[in-house]
Amino acid sequence: MTAEETTEAGPSYEQARDELVEVVRKLEAGGVTLEESLALWERGEHLAGVCQTWLDGARARLDAVRAETAQDEG
């Protein structure tokens, strides 16, 4: 499975980021009702959390590789 594909846990980082960009664009453009704005905001918050989870996971993987490399060198 590639990073672009949806996992069982949810959208890929790229999918969540792209949808978040679209949510922000809609909110900035205006012209939606208060209820629609709230729904978009909530979706944006969720998508931001998804992106953060992916980024945190990537950071943890990098840190693990760095620690392993440092042990191998030391």
PDB file of N, H, CA, C and O in Angstrom:
ATOM      1  N   MET A   1       0.845  -1.182   0.000  1.00  0.00           N
ATOM      2  CA  MET A   1       0.000   0.000   0.000  1.00  0.00           C
ATOM      3  C   MET A   1       0.887   1.240   0.000  1.00  0.00           C
ATOM      4  O   MET A   1       1.851   1.305   0.762  1.00  0.00           O
ATOM      5  N   THR A   2       0.575   2.223  -0.843  1.00  0.00           N
ATOM      6  H   THR A   2      -0.208   2.170  -1.462  1.00  0.00           H
ATOM      7  CA  THR A   2       1.378   3.442  -0.921  1.00  0.00           C
ATOM      8  C   THR A   2       0.863   4.468   0.075  1.00  0.00           C
ATOM      9  O   THR A   2      -0.228   4.330   0.629  1.00  0.00           O
ATOM     10  N   ALA A   3       1.668   5.498   0.290  1.00  0.00           N
ATOM     11  H   ALA A   3       2.554   5.611  -0.160  1.00  0.00           H
ATOM     12  CA  ALA A   3       1.280   6.566   1.214  1.00  0.00           C
ATOM     13  C   ALA A   3       0.059   7.330   0.714  1.00  0.00           C
ATOM     14  O   ALA A   3      -0.619   7.986   1.504  1.00  0.00           O
ATOM     15  N   GLU A   4      -0.232   7.258  -0.583  1.00  0.00           N
ATOM     16  H   GLU A   4       0.319   6.725  -1.225  1.00  0.00           H
ATOM     17  CA  GLU A   4      -1.374   7.969  -1.147  1.00  0.00           C
ATOM     18  C   GLU A   4      -2.694   7.247  -0.910  1.00  0.00           C
ATOM     19  O   GLU A   4      -3.759   7.847  -1.060  1.00  0.00           O
ATOM     20  N   GLU A   5      -2.641   5.959  -0.539  1.00  0.00           N
ATOM     21  H   GLU A   5      -1.776   5.472  -0.417  1.00  0.00           H
ATOM     22  CA  GLU A   5      -3.859   5.179  -0.384  1.00  0.00           C
ATOM     23  C   GLU A   5      -4.444   5.331   1.012  1.00  0.00           C
ATOM     24  O   GLU A   5      -3.727   5.596   1.977  1.00  0.00           O
ATOM     25  N   THR A   6      -5.736   5.160   1.101  1.00  0.00           N
ATOM     26  H   THR A   6      -6.318   4.945   0.317  1.00  0.00           H
ATOM     27  CA  THR A   6      -6.407   5.217   2.393  1.00  0.00           C
ATOM     28  C   THR A   6      -6.150   3.933   3.161  1.00  0.00           C
ATOM     29  O   THR A   6      -6.243   2.840   2.603  1.00  0.00           O
ATOM     30  N   THR A   7      -5.828   4.065   4.432  1.00  0.00           N
ATOM     31  H   THR A   7      -5.751   4.953   4.884  1.00  0.00           H
ATOM     32  CA  THR A   7      -5.653   2.901   5.285  1.00  0.00           C
ATOM     33  C   THR A   7      -6.968   2.641   6.017  1.00  0.00           C
ATOM     34  O   THR A   7      -7.881   3.466   5.971  1.00  0.00           O
ATOM     35  N   GLU A   8      -7.063   1.508   6.682  1.00  0.00           N
ATOM     36  H   GLU A   8      -6.322   0.838   6.719  1.00  0.00           H
ATOM     37  CA  GLU A   8      -8.258   1.218   7.467  1.00  0.00           C
ATOM     38  C   GLU A   8      -8.439   2.237   8.593  1.00  0.00           C
ATOM     39  O   GLU A   8      -9.560   2.479   9.042  1.00  0.00           O
ATOM     40  N   ALA A   9      -7.351   2.823   9.039  1.00  0.00           N
ATOM     41  H   ALA A   9      -6.441   2.627   8.674  1.00  0.00           H
ATOM     42  CA  ALA A   9      -7.410   3.787  10.132  1.00  0.00           C
ATOM     43  C   ALA A   9      -7.892   5.158   9.671  1.00  0.00           C
ATOM     44  O   ALA A   9      -8.249   5.992  10.503  1.00  0.00           O
ATOM     45  N   GLY A  10      -7.908   5.403   8.379  1.00  0.00           N
ATOM     46  H   GLY A  10      -7.617   4.726   7.704  1.00  0.00           H
ATOM     47  CA  GLY A  10      -8.354   6.695   7.887  1.00  0.00           C
ATOM     48  C   GLY A  10      -7.564   7.128   6.667  1.00  0.00           C
ATOM     49  O   GLY A  10      -6.842   6.335   6.064  1.00  0.00           O
ATOM     50  N   PRO A  11      -7.709   8.396   6.311  1.00  0.00           N
ATOM     51  CA  PRO A  11      -7.048   8.881   5.099  1.00  0.00           C
ATOM     52  C   PRO A  11      -5.540   8.966   5.267  1.00  0.00           C
ATOM     53  O   PRO A  11      -5.020   9.074   6.378  1.00  0.00           O
ATOM     54  N   SER A  12      -4.855   8.915   4.133  1.00  0.00           N
ATOM     55  H   SER A  12      -5.277   8.827   3.231  1.00  0.00           H
ATOM     56  CA  SER A  12      -3.412   9.123   4.157  1.00  0.00           C
ATOM     57  C   SER A  12      -3.129  10.580   4.528  1.00  0.00           C
ATOM     58  O   SER A  12      -4.033  11.416   4.526  1.00  0.00           O
ATOM     59  N   TYR A  13      -1.888  10.869   4.839  1.00  0.00           N
ATOM     60  H   TYR A  13      -1.154  10.190   4.840  1.00  0.00           H
ATOM     61  CA  TYR A  13      -1.507  12.240   5.143  1.00  0.00           C
ATOM     62  C   TYR A  13      -1.862  13.158   3.978  1.00  0.00           C
ATOM     63  O   TYR A  13      -2.429  14.233   4.172  1.00  0.00           O
ATOM     64  N   GLU A  14      -1.522  12.724   2.766  1.00  0.00           N
ATOM     65  H   GLU A  14      -1.061  11.851   2.608  1.00  0.00           H
ATOM     66  CA  GLU A  14      -1.743  13.552   1.582  1.00  0.00           C
ATOM     67  C   GLU A  14      -3.228  13.809   1.347  1.00  0.00           C
ATOM     68  O   GLU A  14      -3.618  14.918   0.981  1.00  0.00           O
ATOM     69  N   GLN A  15      -4.055  12.789   1.555  1.00  0.00           N
ATOM     70  H   GLN A  15      -3.739  11.888   1.853  1.00  0.00           H
ATOM     71  CA  GLN A  15      -5.498  12.956   1.394  1.00  0.00           C
ATOM     72  C   GLN A  15      -6.050  13.932   2.437  1.00  0.00           C
ATOM     73  O   GLN A  15      -6.841  14.817   2.110  1.00  0.00           O
ATOM     74  N   ALA A  16      -5.633  13.767   3.676  1.00  0.00           N
ATOM     75  H   ALA A  16      -4.991  13.048   3.941  1.00  0.00           H
ATOM     76  CA  ALA A  16      -6.106  14.648   4.751  1.00  0.00           C
ATOM     77  C   ALA A  16      -5.648  16.077   4.511  1.00  0.00           C
ATOM     78  O   ALA A  16      -6.423  17.016   4.693  1.00  0.00           O
ATOM     79  N   ARG A  17      -4.396  16.249   4.105  1.00  0.00           N
ATOM     80  H   ARG A  17      -3.767  15.486   3.958  1.00  0.00           H
ATOM     81  CA  ARG A  17      -3.861  17.591   3.840  1.00  0.00           C
ATOM     82  C   ARG A  17      -4.632  18.256   2.712  1.00  0.00           C
ATOM     83  O   ARG A  17      -5.017  19.420   2.825  1.00  0.00           O
ATOM     84  N   ASP A  18      -4.862  17.528   1.623  1.00  0.00           N
ATOM     85  H   ASP A  18      -4.549  16.583   1.531  1.00  0.00           H
ATOM     86  CA  ASP A  18      -5.564  18.105   0.482  1.00  0.00           C
ATOM     87  C   ASP A  18      -6.996  18.498   0.840  1.00  0.00           C
ATOM     88  O   ASP A  18      -7.480  19.554   0.430  1.00  0.00           O
ATOM     89  N   GLU A  19      -7.670  17.637   1.611  1.00  0.00           N
ATOM     90  H   GLU A  19      -7.277  16.780   1.944  1.00  0.00           H
ATOM     91  CA  GLU A  19      -9.031  17.972   2.024  1.00  0.00           C
ATOM     92  C   GLU A  19      -9.025  19.159   2.982  1.00  0.00           C
ATOM     93  O   GLU A  19      -9.919  20.003   2.929  1.00  0.00           O
ATOM     94  N   LEU A  20      -8.028  19.227   3.851  1.00  0.00           N
ATOM     95  H   LEU A  20      -7.302  18.541   3.894  1.00  0.00           H
ATOM     96  CA  LEU A  20      -7.917  20.359   4.775  1.00  0.00           C
ATOM     97  C   LEU A  20      -7.725  21.668   4.009  1.00  0.00           C
ATOM     98  O   LEU A  20      -8.316  22.687   4.367  1.00  0.00           O
ATOM     99  N   VAL A  21      -6.910  21.645   2.967  1.00  0.00           N
ATOM    100  H   VAL A  21      -6.430  20.818   2.676  1.00  0.00           H
ATOM    101  CA  VAL A  21      -6.715  22.834   2.131  1.00  0.00           C
ATOM    102  C   VAL A  21      -8.048  23.268   1.532  1.00  0.00           C
ATOM    103  O   VAL A  21      -8.353  24.459   1.485  1.00  0.00           O
ATOM    104  N   GLU A  22      -8.834  22.308   1.078  1.00  0.00           N
ATOM    105  H   GLU A  22      -8.586  21.340   1.116  1.00  0.00           H
ATOM    106  CA  GLU A  22     -10.144  22.620   0.491  1.00  0.00           C
ATOM    107  C   GLU A  22     -11.093  23.192   1.537  1.00  0.00           C
ATOM    108  O   GLU A  22     -11.837  24.128   1.246  1.00  0.00           O
ATOM    109  N   VAL A  23     -11.079  22.647   2.745  1.00  0.00           N
ATOM    110  H   VAL A  23     -10.475  21.887   2.982  1.00  0.00           H
ATOM    111  CA  VAL A  23     -11.921  23.165   3.823  1.00  0.00           C
ATOM    112  C   VAL A  23     -11.553  24.616   4.129  1.00  0.00           C
ATOM    113  O   VAL A  23     -12.432  25.467   4.262  1.00  0.00           O
ATOM    114  N   VAL A  24     -10.274  24.892   4.238  1.00  0.00           N
ATOM    115  H   VAL A  24      -9.559  24.201   4.130  1.00  0.00           H
ATOM    116  CA  VAL A  24      -9.818  26.260   4.523  1.00  0.00           C
ATOM    117  C   VAL A  24     -10.241  27.197   3.394  1.00  0.00           C
ATOM    118  O   VAL A  24     -10.698  28.311   3.648  1.00  0.00           O
ATOM    119  N   ARG A  25     -10.090  26.748   2.152  1.00  0.00           N
ATOM    120  H   ARG A  25      -9.719  25.843   1.946  1.00  0.00           H
ATOM    121  CA  ARG A  25     -10.478  27.566   1.006  1.00  0.00           C
ATOM    122  C   ARG A  25     -11.959  27.936   1.082  1.00  0.00           C
ATOM    123  O   ARG A  25     -12.325  29.088   0.849  1.00  0.00           O
ATOM    124  N   LYS A  26     -12.804  26.966   1.406  1.00  0.00           N
ATOM    125  H   LYS A  26     -12.507  26.030   1.595  1.00  0.00           H
ATOM    126  CA  LYS A  26     -14.243  27.213   1.508  1.00  0.00           C
ATOM    127  C   LYS A  26     -14.558  28.187   2.634  1.00  0.00           C
ATOM    128  O   LYS A  26     -15.383  29.087   2.475  1.00  0.00           O
ATOM    129  N   LEU A  27     -13.899  28.005   3.767  1.00  0.00           N
ATOM    130  H   LEU A  27     -13.228  27.275   3.897  1.00  0.00           H
ATOM    131  CA  LEU A  27     -14.135  28.910   4.896  1.00  0.00           C
ATOM    132  C   LEU A  27     -13.694  30.329   4.574  1.00  0.00           C
ATOM    133  O   LEU A  27     -14.383  31.290   4.917  1.00  0.00           O
ATOM    134  N   GLU A  28     -12.548  30.461   3.915  1.00  0.00           N
ATOM    135  H   GLU A  28     -11.989  29.680   3.637  1.00  0.00           H
ATOM    136  CA  GLU A  28     -12.049  31.787   3.574  1.00  0.00           C
ATOM    137  C   GLU A  28     -12.901  32.465   2.506  1.00  0.00           C
ATOM    138  O   GLU A  28     -13.018  33.690   2.495  1.00  0.00           O
ATOM    139  N   ALA A  29     -13.493  31.684   1.614  1.00  0.00           N
ATOM    140  H   ALA A  29     -13.398  30.689   1.623  1.00  0.00           H
ATOM    141  CA  ALA A  29     -14.315  32.236   0.545  1.00  0.00           C
ATOM    142  C   ALA A  29     -15.638  32.791   1.072  1.00  0.00           C
ATOM    143  O   ALA A  29     -16.222  33.706   0.491  1.00  0.00           O
ATOM    144  N   GLY A  30     -16.093  32.219   2.179  1.00  0.00           N
ATOM    145  H   GLY A  30     -15.619  31.476   2.651  1.00  0.00           H
ATOM    146  CA  GLY A  30     -17.359  32.661   2.749  1.00  0.00           C
ATOM    147  C   GLY A  30     -18.531  32.177   1.922  1.00  0.00           C
ATOM    148  O   GLY A  30     -18.405  31.261   1.109  1.00  0.00           O
ATOM    149  N   GLY A  31     -19.679  32.808   2.144  1.00  0.00           N
ATOM    150  H   GLY A  31     -19.782  33.552   2.804  1.00  0.00           H
ATOM    151  CA  GLY A  31     -20.867  32.445   1.386  1.00  0.00           C
ATOM    152  C   GLY A  31     -21.541  31.175   1.842  1.00  0.00           C
ATOM    153  O   GLY A  31     -22.419  30.660   1.150  1.00  0.00           O
ATOM    154  N   VAL A  32     -21.146  30.650   3.006  1.00  0.00           N
ATOM    155  H   VAL A  32     -20.433  31.069   3.568  1.00  0.00           H
ATOM    156  CA  VAL A  32     -21.807  29.462   3.543  1.00  0.00           C
ATOM    157  C   VAL A  32     -22.536  29.848   4.820  1.00  0.00           C
ATOM    158  O   VAL A  32     -22.207  30.844   5.465  1.00  0.00           O
ATOM    159  N   THR A  33     -23.519  29.052   5.168  1.00  0.00           N
ATOM    160  H   THR A  33     -23.786  28.244   4.643  1.00  0.00           H
ATOM    161  CA  THR A  33     -24.292  29.346   6.371  1.00  0.00           C
ATOM    162  C   THR A  33     -23.434  29.112   7.619  1.00  0.00           C
ATOM    163  O   THR A  33     -22.359  28.516   7.556  1.00  0.00           O
ATOM    164  N   LEU A  34     -23.935  29.594   8.735  1.00  0.00           N
ATOM    165  H   LEU A  34     -24.808  30.079   8.786  1.00  0.00           H
ATOM    166  CA  LEU A  34     -23.248  29.372  10.000  1.00  0.00           C
ATOM    167  C   LEU A  34     -23.116  27.882  10.282  1.00  0.00           C
ATOM    168  O   LEU A  34     -22.060  27.418  10.712  1.00  0.00           O
ATOM    169  N   GLU A  35     -24.186  27.134  10.039  1.00  0.00           N
ATOM    170  H   GLU A  35     -25.043  27.511   9.690  1.00  0.00           H
ATOM    171  CA  GLU A  35     -24.156  25.691  10.286  1.00  0.00           C
ATOM    172  C   GLU A  35     -23.112  25.013   9.396  1.00  0.00           C
ATOM    173  O   GLU A  35     -22.373  24.144   9.857  1.00  0.00           O
ATOM    174  N   GLU A  36     -23.051  25.408   8.130  1.00  0.00           N
ATOM    175  H   GLU A  36     -23.651  26.114   7.755  1.00  0.00           H
ATOM    176  CA  GLU A  36     -22.056  24.848   7.217  1.00  0.00           C
ATOM    177  C   GLU A  36     -20.639  25.228   7.650  1.00  0.00           C
ATOM    178  O   GLU A  36     -19.717  24.416   7.568  1.00  0.00           O
ATOM    179  N   SER A  37     -20.480  26.448   8.102  1.00  0.00           N
ATOM    180  H   SER A  37     -21.228  27.108   8.169  1.00  0.00           H
ATOM    181  CA  SER A  37     -19.173  26.906   8.584  1.00  0.00           C
ATOM    182  C   SER A  37     -18.712  26.093   9.787  1.00  0.00           C
ATOM    183  O   SER A  37     -17.547  25.708   9.880  1.00  0.00           O
ATOM    184  N   LEU A  38     -19.638  25.837  10.705  1.00  0.00           N
ATOM    185  H   LEU A  38     -20.585  26.150  10.629  1.00  0.00           H
ATOM    186  CA  LEU A  38     -19.302  25.032  11.882  1.00  0.00           C
ATOM    187  C   LEU A  38     -18.918  23.617  11.481  1.00  0.00           C
ATOM    188  O   LEU A  38     -17.957  23.057  12.009  1.00  0.00           O
ATOM    189  N   ALA A  39     -19.670  23.037  10.543  1.00  0.00           N
ATOM    190  H   ALA A  39     -20.451  23.492  10.114  1.00  0.00           H
ATOM    191  CA  ALA A  39     -19.359  21.683  10.082  1.00  0.00           C
ATOM    192  C   ALA A  39     -17.992  21.658   9.397  1.00  0.00           C
ATOM    193  O   ALA A  39     -17.208  20.734   9.611  1.00  0.00           O
ATOM    194  N   LEU A  40     -17.704  22.667   8.577  1.00  0.00           N
ATOM    195  H   LEU A  40     -18.341  23.418   8.403  1.00  0.00           H
ATOM    196  CA  LEU A  40     -16.395  22.743   7.920  1.00  0.00           C
ATOM    197  C   LEU A  40     -15.287  22.895   8.952  1.00  0.00           C
ATOM    198  O   LEU A  40     -14.241  22.255   8.842  1.00  0.00           O
ATOM    199  N   TRP A  41     -15.513  23.739   9.951  1.00  0.00           N
ATOM    200  H   TRP A  41     -16.362  24.259  10.040  1.00  0.00           H
ATOM    201  CA  TRP A  41     -14.511  23.947  11.002  1.00  0.00           C
ATOM    202  C   TRP A  41     -14.220  22.643  11.735  1.00  0.00           C
ATOM    203  O   TRP A  41     -13.062  22.296  11.966  1.00  0.00           O
ATOM    204  N   GLU A  42     -15.277  21.926  12.097  1.00  0.00           N
ATOM    205  H   GLU A  42     -16.218  22.208  11.909  1.00  0.00           H
ATOM    206  CA  GLU A  42     -15.106  20.652  12.796  1.00  0.00           C
ATOM    207  C   GLU A  42     -14.352  19.650  11.924  1.00  0.00           C
ATOM    208  O   GLU A  42     -13.476  18.935  12.409  1.00  0.00           O
ATOM    209  N   ARG A  43     -14.694  19.602  10.643  1.00  0.00           N
ATOM    210  H   ARG A  43     -15.406  20.183  10.249  1.00  0.00           H
ATOM    211  CA  ARG A  43     -13.989  18.695   9.729  1.00  0.00           C
ATOM    212  C   ARG A  43     -12.520  19.102   9.628  1.00  0.00           C
ATOM    213  O   ARG A  43     -11.633  18.248   9.620  1.00  0.00           O
ATOM    214  N   GLY A  44     -12.268  20.408   9.551  1.00  0.00           N
ATOM    215  H   GLY A  44     -12.988  21.101   9.557  1.00  0.00           H
ATOM    216  CA  GLY A  44     -10.897  20.894   9.486  1.00  0.00           C
ATOM    217  C   GLY A  44     -10.093  20.528  10.728  1.00  0.00           C
ATOM    218  O   GLY A  44      -8.926  20.150  10.632  1.00  0.00           O
ATOM    219  N   GLU A  45     -10.715  20.642  11.876  1.00  0.00           N
ATOM    220  H   GLU A  45     -11.663  20.949  11.954  1.00  0.00           H
ATOM    221  CA  GLU A  45     -10.038  20.260  13.121  1.00  0.00           C
ATOM    222  C   GLU A  45      -9.685  18.780  13.107  1.00  0.00           C
ATOM    223  O   GLU A  45      -8.590  18.389  13.509  1.00  0.00           O
ATOM    224  N   HIS A  46     -10.620  17.961  12.642  1.00  0.00           N
ATOM    225  H   HIS A  46     -11.510  18.279  12.315  1.00  0.00           H
ATOM    226  CA  HIS A  46     -10.368  16.517  12.555  1.00  0.00           C
ATOM    227  C   HIS A  46      -9.210  16.244  11.590  1.00  0.00           C
ATOM    228  O   HIS A  46      -8.292  15.491  11.913  1.00  0.00           O
ATOM    229  N   LEU A  47      -9.259  16.852  10.420  1.00  0.00           N
ATOM    230  H   LEU A  47     -10.006  17.464  10.158  1.00  0.00           H
ATOM    231  CA  LEU A  47      -8.218  16.626   9.418  1.00  0.00           C
ATOM    232  C   LEU A  47      -6.855  17.106   9.905  1.00  0.00           C
ATOM    233  O   LEU A  47      -5.840  16.462   9.638  1.00  0.00           O
ATOM    234  N   ALA A  48      -6.826  18.225  10.613  1.00  0.00           N
ATOM    235  H   ALA A  48      -7.651  18.747  10.830  1.00  0.00           H
ATOM    236  CA  ALA A  48      -5.566  18.713  11.180  1.00  0.00           C
ATOM    237  C   ALA A  48      -5.007  17.696  12.166  1.00  0.00           C
ATOM    238  O   ALA A  48      -3.797  17.477  12.217  1.00  0.00           O
ATOM    239  N   GLY A  49      -5.880  17.077  12.944  1.00  0.00           N
ATOM    240  H   GLY A  49      -6.863  17.255  12.903  1.00  0.00           H
ATOM    241  CA  GLY A  49      -5.444  16.034  13.874  1.00  0.00           C
ATOM    242  C   GLY A  49      -4.897  14.816  13.151  1.00  0.00           C
ATOM    243  O   GLY A  49      -3.900  14.232  13.576  1.00  0.00           O
ATOM    244  N   VAL A  50      -5.550  14.430  12.053  1.00  0.00           N
ATOM    245  H   VAL A  50      -6.360  14.905  11.708  1.00  0.00           H
ATOM    246  CA  VAL A  50      -5.063  13.304  11.248  1.00  0.00           C
ATOM    247  C   VAL A  50      -3.665  13.613  10.727  1.00  0.00           C
ATOM    248  O   VAL A  50      -2.761  12.782  10.817  1.00  0.00           O
ATOM    249  N   CYS A  51      -3.493  14.819  10.180  1.00  0.00           N
ATOM    250  H   CYS A  51      -4.227  15.494  10.107  1.00  0.00           H
ATOM    251  CA  CYS A  51      -2.179  15.209   9.659  1.00  0.00           C
ATOM    252  C   CYS A  51      -1.132  15.196  10.774  1.00  0.00           C
ATOM    253  O   CYS A  51      -0.015  14.722  10.568  1.00  0.00           O
ATOM    254  N   GLN A  52      -1.484  15.709  11.941  1.00  0.00           N
ATOM    255  H   GLN A  52      -2.391  16.094  12.108  1.00  0.00           H
ATOM    256  CA  GLN A  52      -0.536  15.747  13.046  1.00  0.00           C
ATOM    257  C   GLN A  52      -0.141  14.351  13.486  1.00  0.00           C
ATOM    258  O   GLN A  52       1.021  14.105  13.809  1.00  0.00           O
ATOM    259  N   THR A  53      -1.103  13.432  13.501  1.00  0.00           N
ATOM    260  H   THR A  53      -2.047  13.632  13.239  1.00  0.00           H
ATOM    261  CA  THR A  53      -0.803  12.047  13.857  1.00  0.00           C
ATOM    262  C   THR A  53       0.188  11.443  12.878  1.00  0.00           C
ATOM    263  O   THR A  53       1.141  10.781  13.290  1.00  0.00           O
ATOM    264  N   TRP A  54      -0.025  11.663  11.577  1.00  0.00           N
ATOM    265  H   TRP A  54      -0.799  12.200  11.242  1.00  0.00           H
ATOM    266  CA  TRP A  54       0.919  11.166  10.562  1.00  0.00           C
ATOM    267  C   TRP A  54       2.304  11.777  10.766  1.00  0.00           C
ATOM    268  O   TRP A  54       3.313  11.075  10.699  1.00  0.00           O
ATOM    269  N   LEU A  55       2.349  13.089  11.016  1.00  0.00           N
ATOM    270  H   LEU A  55       1.529  13.659  11.071  1.00  0.00           H
ATOM    271  CA  LEU A  55       3.643  13.751  11.201  1.00  0.00           C
ATOM    272  C   LEU A  55       4.349  13.263  12.464  1.00  0.00           C
ATOM    273  O   LEU A  55       5.566  13.074  12.466  1.00  0.00           O
ATOM    274  N   ASP A  56       3.588  13.060  13.535  1.00  0.00           N
ATOM    275  H   ASP A  56       2.599  13.214  13.534  1.00  0.00           H
ATOM    276  CA  ASP A  56       4.176  12.529  14.770  1.00  0.00           C
ATOM    277  C   ASP A  56       4.743  11.131  14.546  1.00  0.00           C
ATOM    278  O   ASP A  56       5.818  10.804  15.047  1.00  0.00           O
ATOM    279  N   GLY A  57       4.019  10.310  13.793  1.00  0.00           N
ATOM    280  H   GLY A  57       3.145  10.575  13.386  1.00  0.00           H
ATOM    281  CA  GLY A  57       4.501   8.967  13.480  1.00  0.00           C
ATOM    282  C   GLY A  57       5.773   8.998  12.650  1.00  0.00           C
ATOM    283  O   GLY A  57       6.702   8.225  12.883  1.00  0.00           O
ATOM    284  N   ALA A  58       5.803   9.905  11.675  1.00  0.00           N
ATOM    285  H   ALA A  58       5.048  10.533  11.485  1.00  0.00           H
ATOM    286  CA  ALA A  58       7.009  10.039  10.844  1.00  0.00           C
ATOM    287  C   ALA A  58       8.196  10.494  11.692  1.00  0.00           C
ATOM    288  O   ALA A  58       9.310   9.999  11.517  1.00  0.00           O
ATOM    289  N   ARG A  59       7.962  11.430  12.605  1.00  0.00           N
ATOM    290  H   ARG A  59       7.057  11.831  12.747  1.00  0.00           H
ATOM    291  CA  ARG A  59       9.028  11.918  13.485  1.00  0.00           C
ATOM    292  C   ARG A  59       9.548  10.784  14.371  1.00  0.00           C
ATOM    293  O   ARG A  59      10.756  10.647  14.562  1.00  0.00           O
ATOM    294  N   ALA A  60       8.645   9.981  14.904  1.00  0.00           N
ATOM    295  H   ALA A  60       7.663  10.092  14.749  1.00  0.00           H
ATOM    296  CA  ALA A  60       9.047   8.859  15.761  1.00  0.00           C
ATOM    297  C   ALA A  60       9.893   7.856  14.977  1.00  0.00           C
ATOM    298  O   ALA A  60      10.883   7.337  15.493  1.00  0.00           O
ATOM    299  N   ARG A  61       9.505   7.588  13.744  1.00  0.00           N
ATOM    300  H   ARG A  61       8.701   8.010  13.325  1.00  0.00           H
ATOM    301  CA  ARG A  61      10.286   6.663  12.912  1.00  0.00           C
ATOM    302  C   ARG A  61      11.674   7.220  12.638  1.00  0.00           C
ATOM    303  O   ARG A  61      12.664   6.492  12.713  1.00  0.00           O
ATOM    304  N   LEU A  62      11.750   8.506  12.322  1.00  0.00           N
ATOM    305  H   LEU A  62      10.946   9.097  12.261  1.00  0.00           H
ATOM    306  CA  LEU A  62      13.060   9.125  12.081  1.00  0.00           C
ATOM    307  C   LEU A  62      13.925   9.100  13.335  1.00  0.00           C
ATOM    308  O   LEU A  62      15.116   8.797  13.272  1.00  0.00           O
ATOM    309  N   ASP A  63      13.321   9.419  14.465  1.00  0.00           N
ATOM    310  H   ASP A  63      12.353   9.666  14.516  1.00  0.00           H
ATOM    311  CA  ASP A  63      14.068   9.399  15.725  1.00  0.00           C
ATOM    312  C   ASP A  63      14.588   8.001  16.029  1.00  0.00           C
ATOM    313  O   ASP A  63      15.711   7.850  16.511  1.00  0.00           O
ATOM    314  N   ALA A  64      13.779   6.974  15.749  1.00  0.00           N
ATOM    315  H   ALA A  64      12.868   7.097  15.357  1.00  0.00           H
ATOM    316  CA  ALA A  64      14.203   5.594  16.000  1.00  0.00           C
ATOM    317  C   ALA A  64      15.378   5.215  15.109  1.00  0.00           C
ATOM    318  O   ALA A  64      16.321   4.565  15.562  1.00  0.00           O
ATOM    319  N   VAL A  65      15.323   5.617  13.849  1.00  0.00           N
ATOM    320  H   VAL A  65      14.557   6.144  13.481  1.00  0.00           H
ATOM    321  CA  VAL A  65      16.431   5.325  12.929  1.00  0.00           C
ATOM    322  C   VAL A  65      17.687   6.065  13.367  1.00  0.00           C
ATOM    323  O   VAL A  65      18.780   5.499  13.342  1.00  0.00           O
ATOM    324  N   ARG A  66      17.544   7.318  13.767  1.00  0.00           N
ATOM    325  H   ARG A  66      16.656   7.778  13.788  1.00  0.00           H
ATOM    326  CA  ARG A  66      18.704   8.087  14.230  1.00  0.00           C
ATOM    327  C   ARG A  66      19.327   7.445  15.464  1.00  0.00           C
ATOM    328  O   ARG A  66      20.550   7.344  15.567  1.00  0.00           O
ATOM    329  N   ALA A  67      18.483   7.011  16.400  1.00  0.00           N
ATOM    330  H   ALA A  67      17.490   7.093  16.316  1.00  0.00           H
ATOM    331  CA  ALA A  67      18.991   6.380  17.621  1.00  0.00           C
ATOM    332  C   ALA A  67      19.705   5.080  17.289  1.00  0.00           C
ATOM    333  O   ALA A  67      20.754   4.785  17.862  1.00  0.00           O
ATOM    334  N   GLU A  68      19.154   4.310  16.382  1.00  0.00           N
ATOM    335  H   GLU A  68      18.302   4.549  15.917  1.00  0.00           H
ATOM    336  CA  GLU A  68      19.776   3.043  15.974  1.00  0.00           C
ATOM    337  C   GLU A  68      21.104   3.305  15.291  1.00  0.00           C
ATOM    338  O   GLU A  68      22.085   2.606  15.547  1.00  0.00           O
ATOM    339  N   THR A  69      21.143   4.302  14.430  1.00  0.00           N
ATOM    340  H   THR A  69      20.346   4.870  14.222  1.00  0.00           H
ATOM    341  CA  THR A  69      22.382   4.647  13.727  1.00  0.00           C
ATOM    342  C   THR A  69      23.441   5.122  14.700  1.00  0.00           C
ATOM    343  O   THR A  69      24.616   4.782  14.562  1.00  0.00           O
ATOM    344  N   ALA A  70      23.027   5.917  15.696  1.00  0.00           N
ATOM    345  H   ALA A  70      22.073   6.194  15.808  1.00  0.00           H
ATOM    346  CA  ALA A  70      23.979   6.415  16.689  1.00  0.00           C
ATOM    347  C   ALA A  70      24.554   5.260  17.515  1.00  0.00           C
ATOM    348  O   ALA A  70      25.736   5.274  17.858  1.00  0.00           O
ATOM    349  N   GLN A  71      23.723   4.260  17.836  1.00  0.00           N
ATOM    350  H   GLN A  71      22.763   4.249  17.557  1.00  0.00           H
ATOM    351  CA  GLN A  71      24.214   3.097  18.594  1.00  0.00           C
ATOM    352  C   GLN A  71      25.192   2.288  17.756  1.00  0.00           C
ATOM    353  O   GLN A  71      26.198   1.798  18.269  1.00  0.00           O
ATOM    354  N   ASP A  72      24.902   2.150  16.476  1.00  0.00           N
ATOM    355  H   ASP A  72      24.085   2.548  16.059  1.00  0.00           H
ATOM    356  CA  ASP A  72      25.773   1.391  15.589  1.00  0.00           C
ATOM    357  C   ASP A  72      27.122   2.079  15.418  1.00  0.00           C
ATOM    358  O   ASP A  72      28.142   1.411  15.253  1.00  0.00           O
ATOM    359  N   GLU A  73      27.134   3.409  15.457  1.00  0.00           N
ATOM    360  H   GLU A  73      26.305   3.952  15.591  1.00  0.00           H
ATOM    361  CA  GLU A  73      28.363   4.160  15.270  1.00  0.00           C
ATOM    362  C   GLU A  73      29.159   4.271  16.571  1.00  0.00           C
ATOM    363  O   GLU A  73      30.378   4.438  16.551  1.00  0.00           O
ATOM    364  N   GLY A  74      28.468   4.179  17.681  1.00  0.00           N
ATOM    365  H   GLY A  74      27.477   4.043  17.697  1.00  0.00           H
ATOM    366  CA  GLY A  74      29.112   4.410  18.973  1.00  0.00           C
ATOM    367  C   GLY A  74      29.562   3.209  19.626  1.00  0.00           C
ATOM    368  O   GLY A  74      30.121   3.273  20.721  1.00  0.00           O
TER     369      GLY A  74
END
